[in-house]
């Protein structure tokens, strides 16, 4: 974990995620200081995903940012801190 509550988390997209079915650009996470480092879908990992990548139910996102912001903006709880 980085200082100030920042770190890398893997978080699974849930039914009530505010970014479900949006593309990464529409999710506008950098405004909240959250960077998506990779998307895991169906066992495949896409590093540095395109802004046009659609966020789908069941995806896992590898994100860097403040843990509290990631939980609030992406889903309820991270699966783990990487």
LINFEN-V722218 format. One record per helix or strand of 3 or more residues. SS is the DSSP state (alpha for helix, beta for strand). FROM is the first residue (numbers start at 1). TO is the last residue. If there is no record, write none. Layout:
BEGIN
ss={SS:SS}
from={FROM:FROM}
to={TO:TO}
END
This chain:
BEGIN
ss={alpha:beta:alpha:alpha:beta:beta:beta:alpha}
from={3:6:24:29:35:44:60:67}
to={5:12:27:32:41:47:66:73}
END
